[in-house]
Amino acid sequence: MSDRAYFYLGRALPLLVFGFLLAIQAQLAYAGLQAAHAGDLDRSQSMYLINRVLVVAFFTFLLVIYALRSKAAHSDHNPLAVAAALTGSFVLYGLFLIPGQIRSSDLRILAMSDVLLAAGMLWALYSLSYLRNRFSIVPEARGLVTGGPYAVVRHPVYLGEIIAGLGLVLPTLFSLHALVFAIFLAAQFLRIRFEERLLANAYPTYELYARRTRRLIPFVL
């Protein structure tokens, strides 16, 4: 990839996308804060506000990372790897393009949805605090991180996104939203394969790390 193409696709485009998503979430969070100041929040609205604040923090972190990070030492920009990465990163936002789906009114399910969203975003933020400017959407290598959450699983950011994604679709799981979530999962597992192949080629110690650390679920997967 040329330097110009890398600038547009590897820096400018992600900055625009993350900035756009950050602006939307910030507006929602601000509206929630105004309601909180007026004393108009119930339990569900409070959890909604907490999740919006966490999402704002997540996208702010990504925006700063992409603004400051250096060019990757190793990369895999083949079309399938890029498509899987972009799909895994953004397909869940397609849920908002499929409105009117059957939504559960069970308070237990709604509460679990809120908890999963908050837990997933907190774990993803914690993982980003270790990954920092090594993060990328498409498969790229800027250093190998094996401490903190990366000592628990090899892809903790994706684990957080999957947990949060499950929370997002849980109230509408028996609808077309389930198909979007299935596409999201398939893309995440495919991008993991491309990333692990790149890391194994770039870092001789990665194979040993992979043997002692589960991919996504501690002690299971």
C-alpha positions in Angstrom: 0.0 0.0 0.0 1.4 3.4 -1.0 1.9 6.1 1.6 -1.0 8.2 0.3 -3.4 5.2 0.3 -2.2 4.3 3.8 -2.9 7.8 5.0 -6.5 7.9 3.5 -7.5 4.3 4.4 -5.3 3.7 7.5 -5.7 7.1 9.2 -8.1 9.6 7.7 -11.0 7.2 7.0 -11.0 5.6 10.5 -10.7 9.1 12.1 -13.8 10.3 10.2 -15.8 7.2 11.0 -14.8 7.2 14.7 -15.4 10.9 14.9 -18.9 10.6 13.4 -19.8 7.7 15.8 -18.4 9.7 18.7 -20.5 12.7 17.8 -23.7 10.7 17.7 -23.0 8.9 21.0 -21.9 12.2 22.7 -25.2 13.8 21.7 -27.1 10.9 23.2 -25.0 11.0 26.4 -25.5 14.8 26.7 -29.3 14.3 26.4 -29.1 11.7 29.2 -27.0 14.0 31.4 -29.6 16.8 30.9 -32.3 14.4 32.0 -30.3 13.3 34.9 -29.8 16.9 36.0 -33.5 17.4 35.8 -34.1 14.3 37.9 -36.0 12.5 35.2 -34.0 9.2 35.0 -35.4 5.9 36.1 -33.2 2.7 36.5 -33.3 1.7 32.8 -32.6 5.3 31.7 -29.7 5.5 34.2 -28.2 2.3 32.7 -28.7 3.7 29.2 -26.8 6.8 30.2 -23.9 4.8 31.7 -23.6 2.8 28.6 -23.6 5.9 26.4 -20.8 7.4 28.5 -18.8 4.1 28.2 -19.3 4.1 24.4 -18.2 7.8 24.2 -15.0 6.8 26.2 -14.4 3.9 23.8 -14.6 5.9 20.6 -12.6 8.8 22.2 -9.9 6.3 23.0 -9.9 5.0 19.4 -9.9 8.5 18.0 -6.8 9.4 20.0 -5.1 6.1 19.1 -5.6 6.6 15.3 -4.5 10.2 15.5 -1.2 9.4 17.3 -0.1 5.9 16.2 2.8 5.2 13.8 2.8 3.1 10.6 2.7 -0.6 11.2 5.8 -2.7 10.9 3.9 -5.6 9.4 0.4 -5.7 7.8 -2.0 -7.9 5.9 -4.2 -5.8 3.6 -5.6 -8.5 1.3 -9.3 -7.8 0.4 -10.8 -10.6 2.5 -8.9 -9.6 5.6 -9.9 -6.0 5.2 -13.6 -6.9 4.5 -13.7 -9.2 7.6 -12.2 -6.4 9.8 -14.5 -3.7 8.6 -17.5 -6.0 8.9 -16.6 -7.0 12.4 -16.0 -3.4 13.4 -19.2 -1.8 12.0 -21.9 -4.3 11.0 -23.7 -4.1 14.4 -24.5 -0.5 13.5 -26.7 -2.0 10.8 -29.1 -2.9 13.6 -30.4 0.7 13.6 -31.2 0.3 9.9 -33.6 -2.6 10.7 -36.2 -1.0 13.0 -39.5 -2.4 14.1 -38.2 -5.8 15.2 -39.8 -7.7 18.0 -38.4 -6.5 21.3 -38.7 -8.2 24.6 -40.5 -6.4 27.4 -39.2 -8.8 30.1 -37.4 -6.7 32.7 -34.9 -9.5 33.4 -33.8 -9.6 29.8 -33.6 -5.8 29.6 -31.6 -5.7 32.8 -29.2 -8.4 31.4 -28.9 -6.5 28.2 -27.8 -3.4 30.2 -25.3 -5.4 32.3 -23.8 -7.1 29.2 -23.4 -3.8 27.4 -21.7 -2.1 30.4 -19.5 -5.2 31.1 -18.4 -5.6 27.5 -17.5 -1.9 27.1 -15.6 -1.8 30.4 -13.6 -4.9 29.4 -12.9 -3.5 25.9 -11.7 -0.2 27.4 -9.5 -2.0 29.9 -8.0 -4.0 27.1 -7.4 -0.9 25.0 -5.5 0.7 27.9 -3.0 -2.1 27.4 -3.0 -2.2 23.6 -3.0 1.6 23.2 -1.5 2.7 19.9 -0.9 -0.9 18.7 -4.6 -1.1 17.9 -5.8 -1.3 14.3 -9.0 -2.3 12.5 -7.3 -4.3 9.7 -4.5 -6.9 10.5 -1.4 -4.9 11.4 1.4 -5.5 13.8 2.9 -2.7 16.0 4.2 -4.8 18.8 3.1 -7.9 20.8 1.1 -7.4 24.0 0.9 -10.3 26.4 0.2 -8.7 29.8 -3.0 -7.6 31.6 -6.1 -8.8 29.8 -3.9 -10.3 27.1 -2.6 -12.8 29.7 -6.3 -14.0 30.0 -7.2 -14.2 26.3 -5.4 -13.4 23.1 -8.2 -11.0 21.8 -9.7 -9.3 24.8 -10.9 -6.2 22.9 -13.0 -8.5 20.6 -14.3 -10.4 23.6 -15.5 -7.1 25.1 -17.1 -6.1 21.8 -18.8 -9.5 21.5 -20.2 -9.3 25.1 -21.4 -5.8 24.4 -22.9 -6.9 21.0 -24.8 -9.7 22.7 -26.2 -7.2 25.2 -27.2 -4.9 22.3 -29.2 -7.6 20.4 -30.5 -9.6 23.5 -33.9 -7.8 23.6 -34.4 -8.4 19.9 -32.7 -11.7 19.6 -35.6 -13.5 17.9 -35.7 -11.2 14.9 -33.6 -10.2 11.9 -31.1 -8.7 14.4 -30.0 -12.2 15.2 -28.8 -12.5 11.6 -26.7 -9.3 11.9 -25.2 -10.6 15.1 -24.3 -13.9 13.4 -22.6 -12.0 10.6 -20.7 -10.0 13.2 -19.5 -13.1 15.0 -18.4 -14.8 11.8 -16.4 -11.6 10.8 -14.8 -11.4 14.2 -13.6 -15.0 14.0 -12.3 -14.6 10.5 -10.4 -11.4 11.3 -8.9 -13.2 14.3 -7.5 -15.9 12.0 -5.9 -13.2 9.7 -4.5 -11.3 12.7 -3.0 -14.4 14.3 -1.4 -15.5 11.1 0.2 -12.1 10.8 1.4 -12.0 14.4 2.8 -15.5 14.2 4.9 -14.5 11.1 6.0 -11.2 12.7 6.9 -12.4 16.2 8.6 -15.8 16.9 7.4 -15.8 20.5 3.7 -15.6 19.4 3.3 -19.4 19.0 4.4 -20.0 22.6 2.1 -17.3 23.8 -0.8 -18.8 21.8 -0.2 -22.2 23.3 -0.6 -21.0 26.8 -3.4 -18.4 26.3 -6.9 -19.1 25.1 -8.2 -17.2 22.1 -11.5 -15.6 23.4 -12.9 -17.5 26.4 -10.6 -18.3 29.4 -10.2 -22.1 29.8 -12.6 -22.8 27.0 -11.8 -21.3 23.5 
